[in-house]
Amino acid sequence: MNQQTIDRQHFEELERRAHRVSAVIENVGQQATDANMRTAAQLTAERIQELLEQIREIIDVDPVDAQERMAHFEMRLDIAQRKMSVWPLTKKQQKVLEGQKKIEALAA
């Protein structure tokens, strides 16, 4: 069995990024007037958190699988952020997405 380990700092950075992306998606959805958009945003944010939780659960059990899942998850986040780059985000949402403001700023 391969004794590969996960770089915890890399996972924590990925986790912070995922939280930012899902928070902005959820915030955009909450502000949407279309009910379908609100539902889709909520489901997307929840799915991001579910995928992150799955990785967290297998890190110590199967680090090789966790590493592969992290790579795929990171690619999905890249795609999501590219798609979000054309959304009409507020300056606050954009700064949260870029990590320049804390997620709590969206509540203000």
DSSP file with accessible surface (Angstrom, degrees, kcal/mol):
  #  RESIDUE AA STRUCTURE BP1 BP2  ACC     N-H-->O    O-->H-N    N-H-->O    O-->H-N    TCO  KAPPA ALPHA  PHI   PSI    X-CA   Y-CA   Z-CA
    1    1 A M              0   0  180      0, 0.0     2,-0.3     0, 0.0     0, 0.0   0.000 360.0 360.0 360.0 137.9    0.0    0.0    0.0
    2    2 A N        -     0   0   98      1,-0.1    62,-0.2     2,-0.0     0, 0.0  -0.537 360.0-153.1 -73.5 131.0    1.3    3.5   -0.9
    3    3 A Q        +     0   0  152     -2,-0.3    -1,-0.1    60,-0.1     0, 0.0  -0.023  38.1 152.3 -97.1  30.2    2.0    5.5    2.3
    4    4 A Q        -     0   0   67      1,-0.1     2,-0.3     0, 0.0    60,-0.1  -0.281  29.6-152.9 -59.4 142.1    1.4    8.9    0.6
    5    5 A T        -     0   0  116     58,-0.1     2,-0.4    57,-0.1    55,-0.1  -0.855  14.0-113.4-118.3 159.5    0.2   11.6    2.9
    6    6 A I        -     0   0   14     -2,-0.3     2,-0.9    53,-0.2     3,-0.1  -0.728  25.8-120.2 -91.9 136.1   -1.9   14.7    2.3
    7    7 A D     >  -     0   0   98     -2,-0.4     4,-2.2     1,-0.2     5,-0.2  -0.667  25.0-159.1 -73.0 105.7   -0.3   18.1    2.6
    8    8 A R  H  > S+     0   0  109     -2,-0.9     4,-2.7     1,-0.2     5,-0.2   0.861  88.4  55.1 -59.9 -37.1   -2.6   19.5    5.3
    9    9 A Q  H  > S+     0   0  121      2,-0.2     4,-2.3     1,-0.2    -1,-0.2   0.924 107.8  49.3 -63.8 -40.9   -1.8   23.1    4.5
   10   10 A H  H  > S+     0   0   50      2,-0.2     4,-2.4     1,-0.2    -2,-0.2   0.922 111.9  48.8 -63.4 -43.0   -2.9   22.5    0.9
   11   11 A F  H  X S+     0   0    9     -4,-2.2     4,-2.8     1,-0.2    -2,-0.2   0.922 110.3  50.9 -63.5 -42.0   -6.1   20.9    2.0
   12   12 A E  H  X S+     0   0   91     -4,-2.7     4,-2.5     2,-0.2    -1,-0.2   0.893 110.5  49.0 -63.8 -38.3   -6.8   23.8    4.4
   13   13 A E  H  X S+     0   0   87     -4,-2.3     4,-2.4     2,-0.2    -1,-0.2   0.919 112.4  48.3 -65.4 -41.7   -6.2   26.3    1.6
   14   14 A L  H  X S+     0   0    4     -4,-2.4     4,-2.7     2,-0.2    -2,-0.2   0.906 110.5  52.2 -63.7 -40.0   -8.6   24.3   -0.6
   15   15 A E  H  X S+     0   0   41     -4,-2.8     4,-2.3     2,-0.2    -2,-0.2   0.926 109.9  47.8 -63.0 -44.9  -11.1   24.2    2.2
   16   16 A R  H  X S+     0   0  123     -4,-2.5     4,-2.2     1,-0.2    -1,-0.2   0.920 112.5  49.5 -62.8 -42.8  -11.0   28.0    2.6
   17   17 A R  H  X S+     0   0   35     -4,-2.4     4,-2.7     1,-0.2    -2,-0.2   0.926 110.2  50.5 -62.6 -44.1  -11.4   28.5   -1.1
   18   18 A A  H  X S+     0   0    0     -4,-2.7     4,-2.8     1,-0.2     5,-0.2   0.901 109.3  51.4 -61.5 -40.7  -14.3   26.1   -1.3
   19   19 A H  H  X S+     0   0   62     -4,-2.3     4,-2.3     2,-0.2    -1,-0.2   0.905 110.7  48.7 -63.9 -40.4  -16.0   28.0    1.6
   20   20 A R  H  X S+     0   0   56     -4,-2.2     4,-2.3     2,-0.2     5,-0.2   0.944 112.9  46.8 -63.8 -47.6  -15.6   31.3   -0.2
   21   21 A V  H  X S+     0   0    0     -4,-2.7     4,-2.5     1,-0.2     5,-0.2   0.947 115.1  45.3 -61.2 -48.0  -16.9   30.0   -3.5
   22   22 A S  H  X S+     0   0    7     -4,-2.8     4,-2.7     1,-0.2    -1,-0.2   0.891 111.6  53.1 -66.9 -34.8  -19.9   28.3   -1.9
   23   23 A A  H  X S+     0   0   14     -4,-2.3     4,-2.5    -5,-0.2    -1,-0.2   0.915 111.2  45.7 -65.7 -41.5  -20.7   31.4    0.2
   24   24 A V  H  X S+     0   0    0     -4,-2.3     4,-2.9     2,-0.2     5,-0.2   0.929 113.0  50.2 -68.5 -42.3  -20.7   33.7   -2.8
   25   25 A I  H  X S+     0   0    7     -4,-2.5     4,-2.5    -5,-0.2    -2,-0.2   0.942 113.3  46.4 -58.9 -46.5  -22.9   31.3   -4.8
   26   26 A E  H  X S+     0   0   76     -4,-2.7     4,-2.5     2,-0.2    -2,-0.2   0.915 112.3  50.4 -63.2 -41.1  -25.3   31.1   -1.9
   27   27 A N  H  X S+     0   0   15     -4,-2.5     4,-1.5     2,-0.2    -2,-0.2   0.919 110.6  48.7 -64.2 -43.3  -25.3   34.9   -1.5
   28   28 A V  H  X S+     0   0   25     -4,-2.9     4,-0.8     1,-0.2     3,-0.2   0.927 111.9  50.7 -61.9 -42.7  -26.0   35.4   -5.2
   29   29 A G  H >< S+     0   0    3     -4,-2.5     3,-0.8    -5,-0.2    -2,-0.2   0.901 106.4  53.8 -62.7 -40.2  -28.8   32.9   -5.0
   30   30 A Q  H 3< S+     0   0  128     -4,-2.5    -1,-0.2     1,-0.3    -2,-0.2   0.828 110.7  47.3 -63.9 -31.0  -30.3   34.6   -1.9
   31   31 A Q  H 3< S+     0   0  117     -4,-1.5    -1,-0.3    -3,-0.2    -2,-0.2   0.583  90.5 107.4 -86.5  -9.9  -30.4   37.9   -3.8
   32   32 A A    <<  -     0   0   22     -3,-0.8     6,-0.0    -4,-0.8    -3,-0.0  -0.380  58.9-153.3 -71.3 145.5  -31.9   36.3   -7.0
   33   33 A T  S    S+     0   0  139     -2,-0.1     2,-0.5     4,-0.0    -1,-0.1   0.704  74.5  87.0 -88.2 -21.4  -35.5   37.0   -7.8
   34   34 A D     >  -     0   0   87      1,-0.2     4,-2.1     2,-0.0     5,-0.2  -0.681  69.9-149.2 -84.0 125.1  -35.9   33.7   -9.7
   35   35 A A  H  > S+     0   0   47     -2,-0.5     4,-2.4     1,-0.2     5,-0.2   0.861  98.0  54.8 -62.1 -36.2  -36.9   30.8   -7.5
   36   36 A N  H  > S+     0   0  121      1,-0.2     4,-2.7     2,-0.2    -1,-0.2   0.891 107.5  49.9 -65.2 -39.2  -35.1   28.3   -9.7
   37   37 A M  H  > S+     0   0   67      2,-0.2     4,-2.6     1,-0.2     5,-0.2   0.910 110.1  50.5 -64.5 -42.8  -31.9   30.4   -9.4
   38   38 A R  H  X S+     0   0  102     -4,-2.1     4,-2.2     2,-0.2    -2,-0.2   0.936 113.7  45.0 -61.0 -44.9  -32.2   30.5   -5.6
   39   39 A T  H  X S+     0   0   73     -4,-2.4     4,-2.6     2,-0.2     5,-0.2   0.926 113.3  49.5 -65.5 -45.5  -32.7   26.7   -5.5
   40   40 A A  H  X S+     0   0   48     -4,-2.7     4,-2.5     1,-0.2    -1,-0.2   0.908 111.5  49.3 -61.6 -41.2  -29.9   26.0   -7.9
   41   41 A A  H  X S+     0   0    5     -4,-2.6     4,-2.6     2,-0.2     5,-0.2   0.924 111.6  48.6 -64.8 -43.3  -27.5   28.2   -6.0
   42   42 A Q  H  X S+     0   0   98     -4,-2.2     4,-2.3    -5,-0.2    -2,-0.2   0.932 113.3  47.0 -63.0 -44.7  -28.4   26.5   -2.7
   43   43 A L  H  X S+     0   0   98     -4,-2.6     4,-2.4     2,-0.2    -1,-0.2   0.893 112.2  50.3 -64.7 -39.6  -28.0   23.0   -4.1
   44   44 A T  H  X S+     0   0   66     -4,-2.5     4,-2.2    -5,-0.2    -2,-0.2   0.933 111.0  48.0 -64.8 -45.1  -24.6   24.0   -5.7
   45   45 A A  H  X S+     0   0    4     -4,-2.6     4,-1.9     1,-0.2    -2,-0.2   0.910 112.6  49.7 -62.4 -40.8  -23.3   25.4   -2.4
   46   46 A E  H  X S+     0   0   80     -4,-2.3     4,-2.4    -5,-0.2    -1,-0.2   0.906 108.8  52.4 -64.7 -40.2  -24.4   22.3   -0.6
   47   47 A R  H  X S+     0   0  104     -4,-2.4     4,-2.6     2,-0.2     5,-0.2   0.895 106.1  53.6 -65.2 -39.4  -22.8   20.0   -3.1
   48   48 A I  H  X S+     0   0   15     -4,-2.2     4,-2.1     1,-0.2    -1,-0.2   0.941 111.1  46.4 -58.7 -45.8  -19.5   21.9   -2.8
   49   49 A Q  H  X S+     0   0   57     -4,-1.9     4,-2.4     1,-0.2    -2,-0.2   0.883 110.9  52.7 -66.1 -37.2  -19.6   21.3    1.0
   50   50 A E  H  X S+     0   0   97     -4,-2.4     4,-2.3     2,-0.2    -2,-0.2   0.927 109.5  48.3 -63.7 -44.9  -20.5   17.7    0.6
   51   51 A L  H  X S+     0   0   21     -4,-2.6     4,-2.0     1,-0.2    -2,-0.2   0.912 111.6  50.2 -62.5 -40.7  -17.6   17.0   -1.7
   52   52 A L  H  X S+     0   0    0     -4,-2.1     4,-2.5    -5,-0.2    -1,-0.2   0.919 109.8  50.6 -63.2 -42.6  -15.3   18.7    0.7
   53   53 A E  H  X S+     0   0   76     -4,-2.4     4,-2.4     1,-0.2    -2,-0.2   0.892 106.8  54.6 -63.5 -39.7  -16.6   16.6    3.6
   54   54 A Q  H  X S+     0   0   69     -4,-2.3     4,-1.2     2,-0.2    -1,-0.2   0.915 110.0  46.7 -61.0 -42.3  -16.1   13.4    1.6
   55   55 A I  H >X S+     0   0    4     -4,-2.0     4,-1.1     1,-0.2     3,-0.7   0.941 110.7  52.4 -63.9 -46.3  -12.4   14.4    1.1
   56   56 A R  H 3< S+     0   0   82     -4,-2.5     3,-0.5     1,-0.2     4,-0.4   0.889 107.3  53.6 -57.1 -39.9  -12.0   15.2    4.7
   57   57 A E  H 3< S+     0   0  127     -4,-2.4     4,-0.3     1,-0.2    -1,-0.2   0.782 114.3  39.2 -68.9 -28.0  -13.4   11.9    5.8
   58   58 A I  H <X S+     0   0   32     -4,-1.2     4,-3.0    -3,-0.7     8,-0.3   0.495  84.7  98.5-103.4  -0.7  -11.0    9.8    3.7
   59   59 A I  T  < S+     0   0    4     -4,-1.1   -53,-0.2    -3,-0.5    -1,-0.1   0.910  95.8  31.0 -52.5 -49.4   -7.8   11.8    4.2
   60   60 A D  T  4 S+     0   0  127     -4,-0.4    -1,-0.2     2,-0.1    -2,-0.1   0.768 122.4  50.1 -83.1 -24.7   -6.5    9.5    6.9
   61   61 A V  T  4 S+     0   0  108     -4,-0.3    -2,-0.2     1,-0.2    -1,-0.1   0.911 131.2   6.1 -80.5 -45.9   -8.1    6.3    5.6
   62   62 A D     X  +     0   0   61     -4,-3.0     4,-2.6     1,-0.1    -1,-0.2  -0.659  63.8 175.7-142.2  81.2   -7.0    6.4    2.0
   63   63 A P  H  > S+     0   0   20      0, 0.0     4,-2.5     0, 0.0     5,-0.2   0.817  81.5  56.7 -61.5 -29.6   -4.6    9.3    1.2
   64   64 A V  H  > S+     0   0   39    -62,-0.2     4,-2.1     2,-0.2     5,-0.2   0.957 111.3  42.3 -66.7 -47.9   -4.1    8.3   -2.4
   65   65 A D  H  > S+     0   0   43      1,-0.2     4,-2.8     2,-0.2     5,-0.2   0.909 113.8  53.2 -63.1 -41.2   -7.9    8.5   -3.1
   66   66 A A  H  X S+     0   0    0     -4,-2.6     4,-2.6    -8,-0.3    -2,-0.2   0.910 107.4  51.1 -60.8 -41.6   -8.1   11.7   -1.1
   67   67 A Q  H  X S+     0   0   60     -4,-2.5     4,-2.1     2,-0.2    -1,-0.2   0.923 111.6  47.3 -63.0 -42.5   -5.3   13.2   -3.2
   68   68 A E  H  X S+     0   0  105     -4,-2.1     4,-2.2     1,-0.2    -2,-0.2   0.918 112.8  48.6 -64.8 -43.7   -7.1   12.3   -6.4
   69   69 A R  H  X S+     0   0   93     -4,-2.8     4,-2.8     1,-0.2    -2,-0.2   0.877 109.2  53.6 -64.2 -37.6  -10.4   13.6   -5.2
   70   70 A M  H  X S+     0   0    1     -4,-2.6     4,-2.9    -5,-0.2    -1,-0.2   0.918 108.4  49.9 -62.3 -42.4   -8.6   16.9   -4.1
   71   71 A A  H  X S+     0   0   56     -4,-2.1     4,-2.0     2,-0.2    -2,-0.2   0.928 114.2  44.2 -63.2 -43.9   -7.2   17.3   -7.6
   72   72 A H  H  X S+     0   0  110     -4,-2.2     4,-2.2     2,-0.2    -2,-0.2   0.900 114.2  50.3 -66.7 -40.5  -10.7   16.8   -9.2
   73   73 A F  H  X S+     0   0    7     -4,-2.8     4,-2.5     2,-0.2    -2,-0.2   0.917 108.8  51.7 -64.2 -42.3  -12.3   19.0   -6.6
   74   74 A E  H  X S+     0   0   59     -4,-2.9     4,-2.3     1,-0.2    -1,-0.2   0.912 108.9  51.2 -61.9 -39.0   -9.8   21.7   -7.3
   75   75 A M  H  X S+     0   0   99     -4,-2.0     4,-2.3     1,-0.2    -1,-0.2   0.921 109.1  50.7 -65.2 -40.3  -10.5   21.5  -11.0
   76   76 A R  H  X S+     0   0  134     -4,-2.2     4,-2.6     1,-0.2    -2,-0.2   0.893 109.5  50.5 -63.9 -39.9  -14.2   21.8  -10.3
   77   77 A L  H  X S+     0   0    3     -4,-2.5     4,-2.8     2,-0.2    -1,-0.2   0.899 108.3  52.9 -64.6 -39.3  -13.6   24.9   -8.2
   78   78 A D  H  X S+     0   0   63     -4,-2.3     4,-2.2     2,-0.2    -2,-0.2   0.934 111.1  46.6 -59.1 -45.7  -11.5   26.4  -11.0
   79   79 A I  H  X S+     0   0   69     -4,-2.3     4,-2.5     2,-0.2    -2,-0.2   0.928 112.1  50.5 -63.0 -45.4  -14.4   25.8  -13.5
   80   80 A A  H  X S+     0   0   23     -4,-2.6     4,-2.6     1,-0.2    -2,-0.2   0.925 111.1  48.4 -59.5 -44.9  -16.9   27.3  -11.0
   81   81 A Q  H  X S+     0   0   46     -4,-2.8     4,-1.3     1,-0.2    -1,-0.2   0.879 109.8  51.9 -66.9 -35.6  -14.8   30.4  -10.5
   82   82 A R  H  < S+     0   0  156     -4,-2.2     4,-0.4    -5,-0.2     3,-0.3   0.923 112.2  46.4 -64.5 -42.0  -14.3   30.9  -14.3
   83   83 A K  H >< S+     0   0  139     -4,-2.5     3,-1.3     1,-0.2     4,-0.2   0.906 111.3  52.2 -64.9 -39.7  -18.1   30.7  -14.7
   84   84 A M  H >< S+     0   0    2     -4,-2.6     3,-1.6     1,-0.3     5,-0.2   0.745  91.5  76.7 -69.0 -21.5  -18.6   33.1  -11.8
   85   85 A S  T 3< S+     0   0   80     -4,-1.3    -1,-0.3     1,-0.3    -2,-0.2   0.727  96.4  47.2 -64.6 -19.2  -16.2   35.6  -13.4
   86   86 A V  T <  S+     0   0  121     -3,-1.3    -1,-0.3    -4,-0.4    -2,-0.2   0.455  90.3 104.1 -99.6  -2.1  -18.9   36.6  -15.9
   87   87 A W  S <  S-     0   0   84     -3,-1.6     2,-2.3    -4,-0.2    -3,-0.0  -0.476  87.0-109.5 -73.1 151.1  -21.6   36.9  -13.2
   88   88 A P        +     0   0  132      0, 0.0     2,-0.2     0, 0.0    -1,-0.1  -0.460  53.5 177.3 -80.3  72.8  -22.6   40.4  -12.2
   89   89 A L        -     0   0   28     -2,-2.3     2,-0.1    -5,-0.2   -65,-0.0  -0.512  29.6-117.9 -77.2 147.0  -21.0   40.1   -8.8
   90   90 A T     >  -     0   0   65     -2,-0.2     4,-2.6     1,-0.1     5,-0.2  -0.330  31.6-106.5 -71.7 165.1  -21.0   43.0   -6.4
   91   91 A K  H  > S+     0   0  176      1,-0.2     4,-2.5     2,-0.2     5,-0.2   0.901 122.8  52.6 -60.4 -38.5  -17.6   44.4   -5.3
   92   92 A K  H  > S+     0   0   75      2,-0.2     4,-2.2     1,-0.2    -1,-0.2   0.936 109.8  47.0 -63.9 -45.0  -18.1   42.7   -1.9
   93   93 A Q  H  > S+     0   0    4      1,-0.2     4,-2.6     2,-0.2    -2,-0.2   0.914 112.2  51.0 -62.9 -41.6  -18.9   39.3   -3.5
   94   94 A Q  H  X S+     0   0   61     -4,-2.6     4,-2.2     1,-0.2     6,-0.2   0.915 109.9  49.1 -62.8 -42.8  -15.9   39.6   -5.8
   95   95 A K  H  <>S+     0   0   88     -4,-2.5     5,-2.6     2,-0.2     6,-1.2   0.878 111.5  49.1 -67.3 -35.8  -13.5   40.5   -2.9
   96   96 A V  H ><5S+     0   0    0     -4,-2.2     3,-1.3     4,-0.2    -2,-0.2   0.945 110.5  51.0 -65.9 -45.5  -14.8   37.5   -0.9
   97   97 A L  H 3<5S+     0   0    6     -4,-2.6    -2,-0.2     1,-0.3    -1,-0.2   0.889 112.0  47.2 -58.8 -38.6  -14.4   35.2   -3.9
   98   98 A E  T 3<5S-     0   0   97     -4,-2.2    -1,-0.3    -5,-0.2    -2,-0.2   0.507 116.7-114.1 -82.5  -5.3  -10.8   36.4   -4.3
   99   99 A G  T < 5S+     0   0   41     -3,-1.3    -3,-0.2    -4,-0.4    -2,-0.1   0.607  86.1 117.1  83.9  11.6  -10.1   36.0   -0.6
  100  100 A Q  S   <S+     0   0  127     -5,-2.6     2,-0.3    -6,-0.2    -4,-0.2   0.642  77.7  34.3 -86.1 -17.6   -9.6   39.8    0.0
  101  101 A K  S    S-     0   0   93     -6,-1.2    -2,-0.2    -9,-0.1     2,-0.1  -0.963  90.7-105.7-132.1 154.5  -12.6   39.9    2.4
  102  102 A K    >   -     0   0  163     -2,-0.3     3,-2.0     1,-0.1     4,-0.3  -0.430  30.6-114.1 -76.8 154.7  -13.9   37.4    4.9
  103  103 A I  G >  S+     0   0   58      1,-0.3     3,-2.4     2,-0.2     4,-0.4   0.851 112.9  69.8 -56.6 -35.4  -17.1   35.5    4.2
  104  104 A E  G >> S+     0   0  136      1,-0.3     3,-1.3     2,-0.2     4,-0.6   0.742  82.1  74.5 -58.0 -21.8  -18.8   37.3    7.0
  105  105 A A  G X4 S+     0   0   23     -3,-2.0     3,-0.7     1,-0.3    -1,-0.3   0.777  84.4  65.9 -63.3 -24.0  -18.7   40.5    4.9
  106  106 A L  G <4 S+     0   0   22     -3,-2.4    -1,-0.3    -4,-0.3    -2,-0.2   0.776  95.2  57.0 -69.0 -24.2  -21.5   39.1    2.8
  107  107 A A  G <4        0   0   95     -3,-1.3    -1,-0.2    -4,-0.4    -2,-0.2   0.715 360.0 360.0 -78.2 -20.5  -23.9   39.3    5.8
  108  108 A A    <<        0   0  100     -3,-0.7    -3,-0.0    -4,-0.6     0, 0.0  -0.320 360.0 360.0 -79.1 360.0  -23.3   43.0    6.2
